């Protein structure tokens, strides 16, 4: 975690993170306007943030978009803040929440991803895949301990439930063990999201070093600035943090203020 603290020690880098918190998915040119620095200096600061995992990038056409990745912040919270000040810990979990202002389109009409998260798991992709695709284990890591029912084939149905009630429904779009899982995502947990069009969730698993996995989660294709797109952030941060703990240690991790915490 030292690289995270080092990255956050710079006021300029914190300002860049604030800019991405206000509006995610910005280019280098857009972020230049946030600081009284040269383009090269801003690029160097972004490189430090990317090395620390606080910023992730995605290239769309000729442009590279920068995204706030709140997972390292959540890990700091899990290790330190929730241990000593649990009533305040959930404020960090929603660090990225409420800042989504819309999707960004290139001149080619290509849409940049909406939510992008990255983290490293100290286990092989096969081990991560085994947990990710096991409905029996879904409540051990999903947001609010949701259960899942899945037809494990392309075109099969996937459903997430809470207390027997359907929260999310979708269809499997891609199933490539142990590399990629993609499915549509139609929110059903409240009336204000039930009318939103289905979006898309993609899990990518890549080998990283000796027996580790780089996990990238992209939630995109919302069809606009929908209520769903603004509400899902905190849930994903919680889910992938708990998934990492479960795969690496075999134990469940309960978020502060949740049952079992």
ChimeraX attribute file (.defattr): number of C-alpha atoms within 10 A of each C-alpha:
attribute: neighborCount
match mode: 1-to-1
recipient: residues
	/A:1	11
	/A:2	8
	/A:3	15
	/A:4	18
	/A:5	13
	/A:6	12
	/A:7	22
	/A:8	18
	/A:9	11
	/A:10	11
	/A:11	10
	/A:12	19
	/A:13	19
	/A:14	15
	/A:15	15
	/A:16	21
	/A:17	25
	/A:18	17
	/A:19	18
	/A:20	21
	/A:21	20
	/A:22	15
	/A:23	18
	/A:24	26
	/A:25	25
	/A:26	19
	/A:27	16
	/A:28	17
	/A:29	14
	/A:30	11
	/A:31	19
	/A:32	17
	/A:33	13
	/A:34	14
	/A:35	14
	/A:36	10
	/A:37	12
	/A:38	11
	/A:39	14
	/A:40	11
	/A:41	14
	/A:42	21
	/A:43	16
	/A:44	13
	/A:45	17
	/A:46	24
	/A:47	16
	/A:48	18
	/A:49	24
	/A:50	19
	/A:51	14
	/A:52	20
	/A:53	22
	/A:54	25
	/A:55	25
	/A:56	21
	/A:57	20
	/A:58	15
	/A:59	12
	/A:60	15
	/A:61	13
	/A:62	7
	/A:63	14
	/A:64	16
	/A:65	21
	/A:66	22
	/A:67	25
	/A:68	28
	/A:69	28
	/A:70	27
	/A:71	23
	/A:72	22
	/A:73	18
	/A:74	24
	/A:75	18
	/A:76	16
	/A:77	21
	/A:78	21
	/A:79	11
	/A:80	13
	/A:81	17
	/A:82	20
	/A:83	12
	/A:84	11
	/A:85	11
	/A:86	17
	/A:87	12
	/A:88	14
	/A:89	21
	/A:90	19
	/A:91	14
	/A:92	19
	/A:93	23
	/A:94	19
	/A:95	20
	/A:96	26
	/A:97	19
	/A:98	16
	/A:99	16
	/A:100	22
	/A:101	14
	/A:102	17
	/A:103	20
	/A:104	16
	/A:105	12
	/A:106	12
	/A:107	7
	/A:108	8
	/A:109	9
	/A:110	11
	/A:111	16
	/A:112	21
	/A:113	22
	/A:114	21
	/A:115	23
	/A:116	24
	/A:117	25
	/A:118	22
	/A:119	18
	/A:120	16
	/A:121	24
	/A:122	19
	/A:123	19
	/A:124	21
	/A:125	22
	/A:126	16
	/A:127	17
	/A:128	23
	/A:129	20
	/A:130	14
	/A:131	17
	/A:132	19
	/A:133	17
	/A:134	13
	/A:135	17
	/A:136	12
	/A:137	18
	/A:138	20
	/A:139	18
	/A:140	23
	/A:141	26
	/A:142	21
	/A:143	21
	/A:144	17
	/A:145	19
	/A:146	21
	/A:147	23
	/A:148	22
	/A:149	15
	/A:150	17
	/A:151	13
	/A:152	14
	/A:153	14
	/A:154	15
	/A:155	14
	/A:156	13
	/A:157	17
	/A:158	20
	/A:159	19
	/A:160	24
	/A:161	19
	/A:162	16
	/A:163	9
	/A:164	9
	/A:165	13
	/A:166	16
	/A:167	19
	/A:168	20
	/A:169	20
	/A:170	22
	/A:171	22
	/A:172	21
	/A:173	17
	/A:174	16
	/A:175	17
	/A:176	12
	/A:177	13
	/A:178	19
	/A:179	16
	/A:180	17
	/A:181	21
	/A:182	21
	/A:183	24
	/A:184	23
	/A:185	24
	/A:186	22
	/A:187	24
	/A:188	19
	/A:189	15
	/A:190	10
	/A:191	9
	/A:192	12
	/A:193	16
	/A:194	16
	/A:195	14
	/A:196	19
	/A:197	16
	/A:198	21
	/A:199	20
	/A:200	18
	/A:201	19
	/A:202	18
	/A:203	19
	/A:204	19
	/A:205	24
	/A:206	16
	/A:207	18
	/A:208	16
	/A:209	10
	/A:210	9
	/A:211	13
	/A:212	19
	/A:213	22
	/A:214	18
	/A:215	22
	/A:216	18
	/A:217	20
	/A:218	18
	/A:219	23
	/A:220	22
	/A:221	20
	/A:222	21
	/A:223	14
	/A:224	17
	/A:225	14
	/A:226	19
	/A:227	16
	/A:228	24
	/A:229	25
	/A:230	18
	/A:231	15
	/A:232	18
	/A:233	23
	/A:234	21
	/A:235	15
	/A:236	23
	/A:237	24
	/A:238	23
	/A:239	19
	/A:240	22
	/A:241	21
	/A:242	21
	/A:243	23
	/A:244	21
	/A:245	17
	/A:246	18
	/A:247	21
	/A:248	16
	/A:249	11
	/A:250	11
	/A:251	13
	/A:252	16
	/A:253	19
	/A:254	18
	/A:255	21
	/A:256	17
	/A:257	13
	/A:258	9
	/A:259	9
	/A:260	9
	/A:261	9
